[in-house]
Amino acid sequence: MSAAVDDDLWSAIGDPTRRRMLDLLLAEGGGTATSLSARLPVTRQAVAKHLGVLDRAGLVRASPIGRERRYRVDEAQLARAVAQLSSVGAAWDARLRRIKAIAEAIQRDQDRHDHRQ
């Protein structure tokens, strides 16, 4: 079982500041680099760079307003990201169950061997 993961998407969502930005954009229906930087402990320039990463991953869409750009979350792409992460989580859960079963079988064999001696 293998889960196809878009590395750009994974990288974009992997950063805690970008996840917080997505939360704010979702909660507020959108925002600019300036409005987001007022709510985050990073500079406007850093926010703009993070927005660029989110934009390249397709997680946000920008539209010009005056001299700034207003960003909104692309909900379809976010849903795709959530589905990918869920798929990866399920794949790892299956791997961990197999590892646990192997470890338990080894332990049972070891216990039987110890009791025979």
Backbone bond lengths (Angstrom), bond angles and torsions (degrees), N, CA, C in turn:
res aa  C-N    CA-C-N  psi(-1)  N-CA   C-N-CA  omega(-1)  CA-C   N-CA-C  phi
1 M - - - 1.456 - - 1.511 108.46 -
2 S 1.315 117.20 118.43 1.451 118.77 178.38 1.515 109.07 -126.20
3 A 1.307 114.65 140.12 1.462 119.88 -179.10 1.515 107.86 -104.51
4 A 1.312 116.47 125.71 1.457 120.69 178.08 1.528 108.33 -77.39
5 V 1.312 115.18 125.10 1.461 119.50 -178.15 1.517 108.99 -125.96
6 D 1.297 115.54 131.74 1.451 122.63 175.67 1.532 106.54 -79.95
7 D 1.339 116.67 112.67 1.470 120.59 -175.31 1.524 113.18 -60.74
8 D 1.345 117.52 -36.70 1.472 119.78 178.72 1.525 110.39 -64.61
9 L 1.319 114.94 -40.56 1.459 120.20 179.26 1.529 109.94 -64.61
10 W 1.330 115.63 -46.57 1.464 121.95 -179.55 1.529 109.89 -59.52
11 S 1.321 116.29 -46.35 1.464 121.37 -179.30 1.531 110.98 -64.03
12 A 1.323 116.27 -41.77 1.468 120.19 -179.17 1.520 111.01 -63.10
13 I 1.317 116.79 -42.69 1.460 120.80 -177.01 1.527 111.35 -80.20
14 G 1.324 116.55 -19.13 1.455 120.20 -177.03 1.519 114.50 -69.51
15 D 1.305 117.13 -19.01 1.459 121.03 -177.10 1.531 110.55 -87.79
16 P 1.345 118.16 126.01 1.464 120.57 -177.51 1.537 114.17 -61.98
17 T 1.326 117.78 -34.09 1.466 119.52 178.45 1.525 109.89 -66.19
18 R 1.330 116.73 -41.77 1.466 119.42 179.26 1.524 111.15 -66.88
19 R 1.331 117.41 -37.16 1.475 119.16 176.45 1.520 110.14 -63.22
20 R 1.324 117.67 -40.31 1.471 121.53 178.22 1.531 109.93 -64.55
21 M 1.332 116.34 -39.31 1.459 120.19 178.08 1.534 110.31 -62.85
22 L 1.330 116.98 -43.54 1.466 120.24 177.47 1.525 110.46 -60.36
23 D 1.332 115.78 -42.72 1.479 119.91 177.54 1.527 110.87 -57.49
24 L 1.336 116.20 -47.34 1.467 120.60 -178.96 1.532 111.18 -64.34
25 L 1.323 116.32 -44.08 1.466 119.51 179.80 1.527 111.24 -62.85
26 L 1.324 116.40 -40.09 1.469 119.76 177.82 1.527 110.97 -65.62
27 A 1.326 115.98 -45.25 1.466 120.64 -176.81 1.532 111.51 -66.13
28 E 1.324 116.07 -36.46 1.462 120.17 -173.86 1.527 113.36 -100.60
29 G 1.323 117.14 -1.67 1.462 120.11 179.70 1.514 114.25 76.88
30 G 1.319 117.18 9.35 1.460 121.89 178.91 1.508 110.89 137.01
31 G 1.319 115.28 175.33 1.451 120.04 178.92 1.511 111.47 178.57
32 T 1.317 115.08 171.72 1.468 122.28 178.13 1.528 108.43 -109.79
33 A 1.329 115.80 169.26 1.465 119.69 176.25 1.528 109.83 -58.15
34 T 1.329 116.53 -38.73 1.470 120.93 -179.71 1.528 111.14 -65.92
35 S 1.337 116.90 -46.94 1.474 118.96 -178.19 1.531 111.15 -67.18
36 L 1.323 116.33 -35.33 1.469 118.83 179.03 1.527 111.28 -71.05
37 S 1.331 116.61 -39.45 1.478 118.74 -178.08 1.522 111.18 -65.15
38 A 1.333 117.34 -26.47 1.469 120.51 177.02 1.531 111.18 -69.29
39 R 1.329 117.53 -21.18 1.464 122.13 -176.37 1.527 113.13 -104.13
40 L 1.337 116.38 -5.38 1.470 120.72 -175.63 1.523 110.65 -123.76
41 P 1.333 116.48 153.74 1.472 119.58 -178.98 1.534 112.63 -84.22
42 V 1.349 116.25 39.82 1.466 120.95 177.63 1.524 108.43 -135.03
43 T 1.333 115.73 161.96 1.470 120.46 -177.70 1.524 110.91 -72.33
44 R 1.317 115.49 163.12 1.456 120.65 175.98 1.522 109.90 -59.79
45 Q 1.343 116.44 -38.85 1.469 120.92 179.64 1.535 110.44 -61.80
46 A 1.337 116.94 -42.57 1.466 120.48 178.27 1.529 110.43 -64.98
47 V 1.325 116.50 -41.51 1.470 120.92 177.95 1.526 109.59 -59.81
48 A 1.342 116.94 -44.28 1.465 120.71 -179.91 1.529 110.67 -60.42
49 K 1.335 117.24 -40.48 1.471 120.42 178.02 1.524 110.51 -64.97
50 H 1.326 117.01 -43.75 1.468 120.76 178.08 1.536 110.83 -61.96
51 L 1.332 116.12 -40.78 1.464 119.69 178.13 1.527 110.67 -63.07
52 G 1.324 116.59 -35.59 1.466 120.62 176.60 1.519 111.64 -61.86
53 V 1.324 116.67 -41.93 1.476 121.07 177.85 1.523 109.80 -64.05
54 L 1.328 116.42 -45.92 1.469 120.49 179.59 1.529 111.15 -63.17
55 D 1.326 116.10 -36.94 1.468 121.27 179.03 1.530 110.51 -66.67
56 R 1.336 117.31 -46.22 1.467 120.57 179.45 1.519 111.63 -62.01
57 A 1.334 117.07 -32.11 1.467 121.18 178.16 1.531 111.53 -80.60
58 G 1.329 115.95 -5.08 1.456 120.49 178.89 1.514 114.46 80.08
59 L 1.330 117.04 10.50 1.462 120.49 -177.27 1.522 113.12 -80.95
60 V 1.333 116.71 -22.18 1.464 120.70 175.55 1.517 108.46 -131.87
61 R 1.322 114.30 156.56 1.470 122.46 175.54 1.520 107.00 -125.27
62 A 1.336 115.30 137.98 1.461 120.32 -177.58 1.520 110.53 -108.71
63 S 1.318 114.80 144.32 1.459 120.39 171.56 1.521 107.14 -134.38
64 P 1.342 116.85 138.08 1.471 119.47 -177.65 1.524 111.91 -70.88
65 I 1.319 114.63 137.60 1.473 120.82 169.63 1.526 106.20 -137.04
66 G 1.305 115.06 108.78 1.465 118.92 -176.20 1.511 110.21 62.23
67 R 1.325 116.29 -129.46 1.470 121.15 -179.65 1.510 112.27 -89.32
68 E 1.323 117.23 -3.31 1.466 120.36 -178.63 1.514 110.60 -112.74
69 R 1.318 113.62 176.67 1.456 120.77 175.47 1.522 107.68 -121.22
70 R 1.322 115.09 134.10 1.468 120.52 177.77 1.527 107.68 -97.52
71 Y 1.314 114.86 129.21 1.465 121.08 -178.18 1.522 110.32 -105.81
72 R 1.312 114.84 139.48 1.467 122.66 173.84 1.520 107.56 -130.00
73 V 1.314 115.81 149.66 1.466 120.85 178.28 1.525 108.49 -72.54
74 D 1.328 115.94 134.24 1.465 121.09 172.15 1.530 105.96 -84.48
75 E 1.320 115.40 100.50 1.470 119.90 -172.02 1.527 112.84 -64.69
76 A 1.334 117.87 -31.51 1.475 120.18 178.15 1.529 110.33 -65.80
77 Q 1.332 116.29 -42.45 1.469 119.94 179.69 1.533 110.41 -70.18
78 L 1.325 116.74 -36.01 1.460 119.54 177.15 1.529 109.88 -64.78
79 A 1.325 116.98 -40.47 1.464 120.74 177.59 1.533 110.17 -62.95
80 R 1.332 116.70 -38.96 1.468 120.60 176.91 1.535 110.42 -62.42
81 A 1.332 116.03 -41.91 1.467 120.73 179.09 1.522 110.49 -63.10
82 V 1.320 116.76 -44.07 1.462 121.01 179.31 1.534 109.88 -61.79
83 A 1.331 116.68 -42.23 1.468 120.43 179.19 1.527 110.73 -63.34
84 Q 1.336 116.86 -41.48 1.467 119.96 178.03 1.519 111.19 -63.26
85 L 1.326 116.45 -44.96 1.462 120.08 -179.92 1.530 110.80 -63.77
86 S 1.322 117.30 -39.47 1.465 120.93 177.48 1.519 110.58 -63.46
87 S 1.323 115.75 -41.27 1.458 120.93 179.42 1.534 110.93 -63.51
88 V 1.330 115.63 -44.09 1.463 119.92 178.01 1.530 110.00 -63.06
89 G 1.329 116.44 -42.50 1.469 120.36 178.39 1.522 111.41 -60.49
90 A 1.323 117.05 -42.86 1.471 121.00 179.27 1.528 110.54 -64.54
91 A 1.336 116.63 -40.50 1.469 120.20 178.83 1.529 110.54 -62.64
92 W 1.331 116.45 -43.21 1.467 119.58 178.91 1.523 111.74 -68.33
93 D 1.316 117.40 -37.05 1.468 119.70 175.94 1.525 110.09 -59.21
94 A 1.339 116.79 -43.13 1.469 120.62 179.37 1.525 110.26 -64.16
95 R 1.324 117.62 -42.65 1.475 120.72 178.02 1.528 110.72 -61.20
96 L 1.326 116.12 -44.44 1.469 119.74 -178.57 1.530 111.44 -65.17
97 R 1.343 117.06 -36.34 1.473 119.58 176.29 1.524 110.57 -63.52
98 R 1.348 116.36 -40.87 1.483 119.27 178.53 1.522 110.58 -65.05
99 I 1.324 117.21 -42.84 1.467 120.96 179.26 1.527 110.03 -61.81
100 K 1.325 116.90 -42.92 1.464 121.08 179.12 1.525 110.39 -61.83
101 A 1.328 117.01 -43.50 1.470 120.35 179.83 1.524 110.62 -62.69
102 I 1.329 117.51 -41.40 1.473 121.22 178.45 1.528 110.21 -64.19
103 A 1.333 116.36 -45.55 1.470 120.77 -179.66 1.528 110.54 -61.86
104 E 1.344 117.16 -41.01 1.470 120.55 178.96 1.526 110.84 -65.98
105 A 1.333 118.29 -38.99 1.469 121.72 178.29 1.527 110.24 -64.93
106 I 1.332 116.62 -41.59 1.473 120.43 177.88 1.522 110.02 -63.01
107 Q 1.343 116.58 -42.37 1.464 120.70 179.82 1.526 110.67 -63.17
108 R 1.354 117.37 -43.34 1.474 120.69 178.55 1.525 110.86 -61.41
109 D 1.346 116.56 -43.29 1.462 120.30 178.43 1.529 110.42 -62.68
110 Q 1.329 116.17 -41.54 1.463 120.71 179.21 1.529 110.56 -64.25
111 D 1.348 116.91 -43.24 1.467 121.14 178.91 1.524 110.69 -61.87
112 R 1.351 117.94 -43.11 1.465 120.77 178.62 1.522 110.83 -63.13
113 H 1.353 115.22 -41.78 1.458 119.93 179.78 1.534 110.36 -63.32
114 D 1.340 117.44 -41.70 1.457 122.13 -179.25 1.524 111.11 -65.40
115 H 1.345 117.90 -36.98 1.458 121.12 -179.35 1.526 112.65 -71.65
116 R 1.329 118.47 -25.36 1.458 121.82 179.79 1.526 112.07 -76.55
117 Q 1.302 117.00 -22.21 1.472 119.10 -176.06 1.497 112.34 -82.30
